[in-house]
């Protein structure tokens, strides 16, 4: 069993880490860490609001052993007591994550290191060839490394683009996202009433993240660094009144002409790319293709495969671009797009002998 610490354990993403790790066959949660405000409290008390109600946003129930665990100050724990740290930090993430990476691997949902040259944004089977870049971080004086998750909007998108890129090449990508409110966290800047009977047409910095991360994740590793993909990406990101699950309308203009049946074929083949790795968090299919033109839908499809598959539907030819292919995808932003996706990445790194006990 790998001894793990969860940094930022009381927030929404930290709770999702607990959901994915507390009954995991490979991992033992030995430390829950948070800010000084929560330190010293039992975990169940640390996630209560001012009225005394438990604010639990994780999947399923909390184990009794987790409820009774004392939360520690994230700035005061010893990294050498653990094999892996899972970070759900926001403020101060870079400083704290670097402290832990001096000794052990840090798997993170934070964006602090996402755009550093020696830090890959790993998604299993999409860019496994970027894994050797983790070794480059030893030049920082670290024994471990930081491996951040992609932005939740980017995750499902690159999973669907990878098989298209490999088979047909990509000239350009145009996407419009309809993003769930859970992607904003418990954000007081988006009052509930604003989301009822409404669409918010702008999410600060989101469109830039999609473009930058897509090009990095689908770029080529040349042995020294990642050479970003050079095709154009145009993104429009919106917030809609859906609890969980990001829907995206995608238009890909391919370099080689592709028919709809060809795209379905390569996606279905790629969907099985995790099936023989025996990873506890892996879906049976990384991509689920729907033939019903009314699918995917968040309420019907976001929990498929425990929220770890990307649902795709309405695959069709475009009327404007000569090699254009259009489709709609749905990705669970708080499962594959957040903590459970990070856990899956750590499982892959263990199987690859990159993370050792």
Secondary structure as UniProt FT lines:
FT   STRAND          2..7
FT   TURN            8..10
FT   HELIX           12..21
FT   TURN            22..23
FT   STRAND          27..34
FT   TURN            36..40
FT   HELIX           43..46
FT   TURN            50..51
FT   HELIX           64..67
FT   STRAND          72..73
FT   TURN            74..76
FT   HELIX           79..81
FT   STRAND          84..87
FT   TURN            91..92
FT   HELIX           93..101
FT   TURN            102..103
FT   STRAND          105..108
FT   TURN            112..115
FT   TURN            117..118
FT   TURN            124..126
FT   HELIX           128..130
FT   TURN            131..132
FT   HELIX           133..136
FT   HELIX           137..140
FT   STRAND          146..148
FT   HELIX           152..168
FT   STRAND          170..179
FT   HELIX           181..184
FT   TURN            188..189
FT   HELIX           192..195
FT   TURN            196..197
FT   STRAND          199..200
FT   TURN            204..205
FT   HELIX           206..217
FT   STRAND          220..221
FT   STRAND          226..227
FT   STRAND          232..240
FT   STRAND          246..254
FT   HELIX           260..271
FT   TURN            272..276
FT   TURN            280..281
FT   STRAND          287..289
FT   TURN            293..294
FT   HELIX           298..301
FT   TURN            302..303
FT   HELIX           304..307
FT   STRAND          310..317
FT   TURN            322..323
FT   STRAND          324..331
FT   TURN            333..337
FT   HELIX           339..351
FT   TURN            352..353
//
